[in-house]
Amino acid sequence: MPLWGASDSDESKPKWLTTAEKKTVYAKAEGWVHEAFNADMGNNNPSATPEVLVCVNALTTALGAATITSVDMVTTAWDASAGGTFQMRVRWNEAVDVVEAGSGLKMILTRTPDVGQAASHTLRYASGTGTNELLFSLAIAGGAAAADDVFSIDAQSLVKAGATSVKDAGTSTDSEVAITDAQCTATGTITATA
């Protein structure tokens, strides 16, 4: 069994990396690279060039359309009375370009109250075009959630409103925008506090 590959499976990423480290590895034309500016891997330089871990010629071509590899909550705790900005990160297996037109790119965050019906919040694309990570955010006022409300995401496709597009960086290939049940489960939940 090889130590890496050229498929869109997470298992094709360098095998010596932990699951957490694999989240920050993505494909470029020259091979599997590690994100620049990642303190977890010892790089705190925001202008650093991504580190090539394994050379695989034309890797992004071999992979085809960029696929979502993980979704993470950047926000790690929520004070219901204070409110704030809720942020989530979506990672692809290669860099993507976002061109917004109309009302842009969005994802849905579900809030399930302790009692009553679930509500949804629409997080808008905030930054990341040209990289493998897109950041989504929404300012939520204090009091909009109550203590013990649970924030989570459900399987969904990112909403490309109007003529908004998500394409493999530098190409006309449409990138995948579907978030799976497994990715939702791996994302976890946040329970609001008072």
SULMO-V949081 format. One record per pair of residues at least 12 apart in sequence whose ideal C-beta (glycine too) atoms are under 8 Angstrom apart, sorted by the first residue. I is the first residue (numbers start at 1). GAP is how many residues later the second one is. D is the distance in whole Angstrom. If there is no record, write none. Layout:
# SULMO-V949081
((I GAP D) (I GAP D))
This chain:
# SULMO-V949081
((3 12 5) (3 13 7) (3 51 8) (4 28 6) (4 50 5) (4 52 7) (6 50 5) (6 53 6) (6 56 4) (6 57 7) (7 55 8) (7 56 7) (8 55 5) (8 56 7) (8 59 5) (8 85 6) (10 12 6) (10 59 6) (13 12 5) (13 19 6) (14 18 6) (14 39 5) (14 40 6) (17 36 8) (20 20 7) (21 13 8) (21 19 8) (21 20 7) (23 46 7) (23 47 5) (23 49 8) (23 68 6) (24 14 5) (24 16 7) (24 17 7) (24 67 8) (25 28 7) (26 43 8) (26 65 7) (26 66 7) (26 67 6) (26 68 5) (26 69 7) (26 106 4) (27 32 5) (27 33 5) (27 36 5) (27 66 6) (27 67 4) (28 22 7) (28 24 8) (28 31 7) (28 32 6) (28 66 7) (28 67 7) (29 28 8) (29 29 6) (29 30 6) (29 31 5) (29 32 7) (30 22 6) (30 25 6) (30 26 8) (30 27 7) (30 29 7) (31 21 5) (31 22 7) (31 23 5) (31 24 4) (31 25 4) (31 26 8) (31 28 5) (32 20 7) (32 21 5) (32 22 4) (32 24 7) (32 27 7) (33 17 4) (33 18 6) (33 19 5) (33 20 6) (34 16 6) (34 17 5) (34 19 6) (35 15 6) (35 96 8) (35 97 7) (35 98 7) (36 12 4) (36 13 6) (36 14 5) (36 15 7) (60 34 5) (60 108 7) (63 30 6) (63 31 6) (64 109 8) (65 103 6) (65 108 5) (65 109 6) (65 110 6) (65 111 6) (66 26 4) (66 27 6) (66 28 5) (66 29 7) (66 30 5) (66 66 8) (66 102 5) (66 103 8) (66 107 8) (66 109 4) (66 110 6) (67 25 6) (67 26 5) (67 108 8) (67 109 4) (68 22 6) (68 23 7) (68 24 6) (68 108 6) (68 109 7) (68 110 7) (68 111 6) (68 112 8) (68 115 7) (69 22 5) (69 23 6) (69 24 5) (70 20 8) (70 21 5) (70 113 6) (70 116 7) (70 117 8) (71 17 6) (71 18 7) (71 19 5) (71 20 8) (71 82 6) (71 108 6) (71 112 5) (71 113 7) (71 115 8) (71 116 5) (72 16 7) (72 17 5) (72 19 7) (72 115 6) (73 14 8) (73 15 6) (73 16 8) (73 78 8) (73 114 6) (73 115 7) (73 117 6) (74 13 4) (74 14 6) (74 15 5) (74 61 7) (75 12 5) (75 13 7) (75 115 7) (76 114 7) (77 113 7) (77 116 7) (78 67 7) (78 73 6) (78 112 5) (78 113 8) (78 114 5) (78 115 7) (79 63 8) (79 113 7) (79 114 6) (79 115 8) (80 62 7) (80 63 7) (80 64 8) (80 65 4) (80 66 5) (80 67 5) (80 69 7) (80 112 4) (80 113 7) (80 114 6) (81 61 5) (81 62 7) (81 113 6) (82 60 5) (83 56 8) (83 57 5) (83 58 5) (83 59 4) (83 60 7) (83 61 6) (83 62 8) (84 55 7) (84 56 7) (85 52 5) (85 53 7) (85 54 5) (85 55 8) (86 23 6) (86 35 7) (86 37 7) (86 51 7) (86 52 5) (86 53 8) (86 54 6) (86 65 7) (87 36 8) (87 39 7) (87 48 6) (87 49 7) (87 50 4) (88 19 7) (88 21 7) (88 35 6) (88 47 8) (88 48 5) (88 49 8) (88 65 7) (88 99 8) (89 44 6) (89 45 7) (89 46 6) (89 47 8) (90 17 7) (90 43 7) (90 44 5) (90 46 7) (90 68 7) (90 89 7) (91 41 6) (91 42 5) (92 40 5) (92 41 8) (92 42 8) (92 83 6) (92 84 8) (93 39 7) (94 38 6) (94 74 6) (94 75 7) (95 35 6) (95 36 6) (95 37 5) (95 73 8) (95 74 4) (96 33 7) (96 34 8) (96 35 8) (96 36 7) (96 38 7) (96 70 5) (96 71 7) (96 72 6) (96 73 6) (96 79 5) (97 32 5) (97 33 6) (97 68 8) (97 69 7) (97 70 5) (97 71 8) (97 72 5) (97 73 7) (98 27 6) (98 30 7) (98 31 4) (98 36 7) (98 66 7) (98 67 7) (98 68 6) (99 30 8) (99 64 8) (99 65 7) (99 66 5) (99 68 8) (100 25 7) (100 64 5) (101 61 5) (101 62 4) (101 63 5) (101 64 8) (102 59 5) (102 60 2) (102 61 6) (102 62 6) (103 58 4) (103 59 6) (103 61 8) (104 20 6) (104 21 6) (104 57 6) (104 58 7) (104 60 5) (105 19 7) (105 20 4) (105 29 8) (105 31 8) (105 53 6) (105 54 7) (105 55 6) (105 56 7) (105 59 5) (105 61 7) (106 16 5) (106 17 7) (106 18 6) (106 19 7) (106 30 7) (106 52 7) (106 53 4) (106 55 7) (107 15 8) (107 16 5) (107 29 5) (107 46 7) (107 49 7) (107 51 5) (107 52 7) (107 72 7) (108 12 5) (108 13 7) (108 14 6) (108 15 8) (108 45 7) (108 46 7) (108 48 6) (108 51 8) (109 12 4) (109 13 8) (109 14 6) (109 29 7) (109 42 6) (109 43 8) (109 44 6) (110 41 7) (110 42 5) (110 43 6) (110 44 6) (111 34 6) (111 38 5) (111 39 7) (111 40 6) (112 37 7) (112 38 5) (112 40 7) (113 32 8) (113 33 6) (113 35 8) (113 36 5) (114 32 7) (114 33 8) (114 34 4) (114 35 7) (121 17 6) (121 19 6) (122 16 7) (123 13 4) (123 14 6) (123 15 4) (124 12 6) (124 13 7) (124 14 7) (130 39 6) (145 47 5) (146 46 7) (147 45 6) (147 46 6) (147 47 4) (148 43 6) (148 44 7) (149 42 7) (149 43 4) (150 39 5) (150 40 7) (150 41 5) (150 42 8) (151 38 6) (151 39 5) (151 40 8) (151 41 7) (152 32 7) (152 35 7) (152 36 8) (152 37 4) (152 38 8) (153 26 7) (153 31 5) (153 34 6) (154 30 6) (155 23 8) (155 24 6) (155 25 6) (155 26 5) (155 28 8) (155 29 6) (156 22 8) (156 23 5) (157 20 5) (157 21 5) (157 22 7) (158 19 4) (158 20 8) (158 21 7) (160 17 7))
